[in-house]
Amino acid sequence: MKLKSVDQYQALKIAKTHLNVTNNKHFINTLISLKINLGTLLLLIG
């Protein structure tokens, strides 16, 4: 995917960064719970 201009790229980068900041905590919590669920699943299987 080629971006038409540097401005577009910058805007995308800013939006992405903002999204990362707002969702970072939620994302980490999701990862942690997924890890816990995976561990529980492995315990149940193994």
N, C-alpha and C positions, 0 to 999 in steps of 0.2 A: 504493500500500500504506500503510494507516494503522496506526500503532502504538497499542496500547491504553494504554500508560502511559509516562511519562518514564523510569522505571526500566528498562523494556524497551529503550528507545532508548539509554540510557546503557550498558547491558550489551552491546548490539549494537555500539556505538561502541568500547567497550573491547576486545571480541573482534576487531573489525576492525583496530584499531590494533596489537594483539598479533600478528595474522596478518601485517600489513604489515611489522612489525619483523623477524619471523622469516623471511619470504619475500622481503624487499627485495633481499638480495644475490643470491639465486637468480634473482629477476625481472630484475634488472639484467644479470646474466650471460646470461640467455635473450635479452633485448633485443639485447645486443651480438652474440651469435652469430647471431640472426635478421638483424641488419643486415649482418653479414659474408656470410651465406648469400645475402641479397638482392643484395648487391654482386657476388658471384661469379656469380649467376644472370644479372644484367644484363650482365656482361662476356661471359658465354657466348652470350647471345642477341644482343647488339649487336655 
